[in-house]
Amino acid sequence: MPWQGWAAVSYVGLFEMGITFVLWINALKLTRNTARISNLIFISPFISLMLLATIIGEQIYPSTLIGLGSSSAVC
């Protein structure tokens, strides 16, 4: 694998998975009611979509909204 591939794997592993997991575990440890914090996991796809649209100008397609709505309805 070229070095760019290893750099991408390292980025995803360290930042997108590693640091966020540590922050999530710390949030669960610091709260008195873990059920309140656990519910935040269901709004994270919506928050990510809004941040992508706001910060980098990602276009939101109707199919994306349908997918988010249908996955939310299942949960």
Secondary structure, DSSP 4 states (H G I P E B T S, - for coil): --HHHHHHHHHIIIIIIIIHHHHHHHHHHH-S-HHHHHGGGGTHHHHHHHHHHHHS-----HHHHHHHHHHHHH-
